[in-house]
Amino acid sequence: MKISAVCAVLALGGPVAVSAQDLTIAPVPSWVLPIEAASDAPASGEALTILAYDMQTHFGKDVTETFQASRLRIETPEGLQIGNVALGWSPATSTLTVHELAIERDGTIIDVLGDGDTFRVVDAEPQLGQAMMYGIKTATSQVQGLRVGDTLHLAYSIAEADPLIGAIASDFLPRPELPVGRARFRYVWDKDVEARWRTVGDLGAAAPSKRDSRDLVLEVGKADYEEMPAAAPPRAVLTPRFELSAFEDWEAVTRLFDGVYEGAAQIEPGSDLAAESERIKKVSMDPRVRADLALDLVQDQVRYLFSALEVGGYAPASAQTVWEKRFGDCKGKTALLLALLRDLGIDAVPAFVSSSAGDALPDLFPTPRAFDHVIVRAHIGGKTYWLDGTEQGGAVADADLSGYRFALPVTLGRDELVPIEGLPTTKPIREVEIDVDAREGLGGPLPVTIEERLNGPFAQAVRLSVPLGQEQRERQLWFLFSDLDASFDWDEIEIDAPPTGAALVVAKGSVTLAKRGDSLARSYVVPGGELGWSPKGMQEEDEKRTLPWFHGQRGTSTFRTTIHLPVDDVFYLDGLNTETEAAGLSLSRQTTISDSKLVMDARWTAVTREIPAAEIGDAVSLLQKAYWNEPTFTANPDATAQKQSPAEQSSLATRQPTDFDGFYQRGGVYLESNRYQEAVDDYDAALALNPSSVSAKSDRAMALIWLDRTEEAERDLNAALAQDPENWVALHGLGVIHTQRGEFEAAVARLTEALDVKPSDDFARRWRVHAYQRADRIDDALADVDYLRRKWPADVSLIGMKVGLLLDAQRADDALAMIDDALTEKPSAWLHASRAEVLGKLERVDDALAAFDDAVALDGGSPGLWNQRCWFKGTHNLALTSALEDCERALSLAPDNPAFLDSRGLVHLRLGQLEKALADYDAALAKAPELPASLYGRGLVKAAMGNEDGARSDVRAARDASPAVEDEFKGYGLAARF
């Protein structure tokens, strides 16, 4: 594609690269029109301003000649690099003529070309590292005296003809990107050359000359194309475009190669290659087995090397030559595979494919330049197989070349493009097993072993890494671990990659599990749970989108994760088990915890490589369900048990950080474990080493918030936002502070900003629920809770959150119905207790007491349940004797708990036992001096005992601590008379 020359000229500071043969110096050919430069063009704002670019092509019967010229004005010192001129050519196919190299300065032209002695010619193979040899030579010239403000003139032409197919009238120009100025593309063809042309989409003005219909000019200005949507398929990316071709149909293309591959795909009798074919015949009569052995021979005993030194870019080397030299390019390897398959009695033909055009190929004008690769089509056992001799380790049954989408087989009949249908794969392309040892605790790096068994292109990538050094190999294989939702550090990586079949990679080292959001509980993401898929970037409701979503993947991957958990800890699972399919994708995932071991089994399959536009919404829903509900597990779900295991504490005590990462990571562990002062100390140390760290500032602020050091936290949060206005931790931290201050609308605003930046920030969404509730925006709060419940259906705390909101909205019947539904699915003591509270609101006291009985029957060891029933009876002024027994039971399980002492004080007050009530309230306030209920209750006791001054003081303090406390006590039928 000649557009590559355009891109080279337009690349700022880069050399000019073209294809030509012997370097000559000559005037501009007579058929070329003068270049039209916009000398008054404004500065582009870049290093160079392109005043003009011209490419004029003359298609002759035997030779195609292309003239290229540019006028580049240098705007900055960086633009002076354009003076390093480099012109490359391949002697096998073309010649190069330089016409002009000059500097324009203040209206004067300074010739720097002369007789061409400013050029030096060197051999250069820029793609030798990719096993490609074009026989390229490079003519270089360092333009002397070039200054900022100068305009560099360059003009040259190439005359080319491939040794096999000669000169062909063909060109393709997709979406040229011009930063400024204009470009002119001109095409001229001889009378004995038939060509047709067209523009597709809004590319520019194209019109034939008034003098001659065989003289076409295409004017292209600064590109202003419609933005291409994300993940657009190849056929869309190639629009707008210009096409020109002398070929009427695809059969005309294949006629160029009549007899070419037949001649190359021959086995000489008595040769070593003939012996290899005979050996295969003796192994099996099964054509599939024979094809596998032939494919293995070509793929794994002949290395890949492209060479255009002798026969140009289209003619294949003979099968005999490829086998004797043990190297060949796609054409030579195809000739070798064809020779073997045909000698083995298998019907096979060559087929051209394109690695870039994809499904756009049928929409393009026929031309051999549409293709950049050749493979083999074979018919075996009534099935069609597409085989690639340049791959390695493949089997016929596993060969999936459907990514090319279309092929042009070269047969003796009427040839046309045919679709490449992907065969059902017989095995997963990737099988991942992750084993994590967390028996000594979840804090810090954990021992991990990962085994990945890989097939197809994944296996080939592993094989290519074997000769590399350890560091390069780990870097190349990083793609195997980058989508597993965890941070790995490898001690060793072992590879078993035989020449054929699956490759096995075993990695041993340590892993730091990813946290779920920024949860302050110890909640961790199960590695591998995302399945390598994410809905990021997809728009569920993009009504304007008409193009499919092209993801390019096809096949099945499986994941199994095993985490050995601490035996003395309690865990619960979050995230949905799922088994669903949509839009050609299917996902399944099951996670269990049993006998201190978590096991997750997951699988995804992509049947097609793109998702139709109409089905993108279905795909997004499916992926979101898997992505947002990725499996997580939480240690010690009871809020009273949020502590580290002894092993984790010991690990932290003995691990002394020495750098920023060490202090920052340990601070995070302390923060999760509610060891806030220690977290602050580590964040202080981290910031001393890296004062500009936004993450350390925002995380330290969260620890300071929980230490009630609000002003310090606010300074950190504002400093973090000054550096990064979209730091979601800082935004939700300010939301917490506003909520604590009673500034609920301000809290909503900050928390909403955090969610705009990171919609998955569940911490912010939960706090926004509280802010909405306190701002009396119950409907908004309910919307957030419903979102969280869809995302985390196993989180029972969200039921309690919604029950509270429904009660605030005077919708007790709805709250009761929701609890009853939840009890039907999974009975729990907590749900029965919540049901009792709702029944109390509905004044169904007897039913409420029965619900409490059900709760205690399920979990009689919970002090909170005994206290809750005591409080219910005390506030409703019923069954006070048994209420007192309930409080005594709660305090026997959790002595000196201020909330439990407060409940018993209320019961004693109800019973008229004022001295005991006063003692309980004094004990509660000794533990929690600002507990509003205890202050108000003690004020009532003091008033009843005649201590009016003391009563007034306590009630006033209670009102200051919580303005709502008085209304609560009025609801109990208890209120101060002052």
Order of alpha helices (4+ residues) and beta strands (2+ residues): alpha-beta-beta-beta-beta-beta-beta-beta-beta-beta-beta-beta-beta-beta-beta-beta-alpha-beta-alpha-alpha-alpha-alpha-beta-beta-alpha-beta-alpha-beta-beta-beta-beta-beta-beta-beta-alpha-alpha-beta-beta-beta-beta-beta-beta-beta-beta-beta-beta-alpha-beta-alpha-alpha-alpha-alpha-alpha-alpha-alpha-alpha-alpha-alpha-alpha-alpha-alpha-alpha-alpha-alpha-alpha-alpha-alpha-alpha
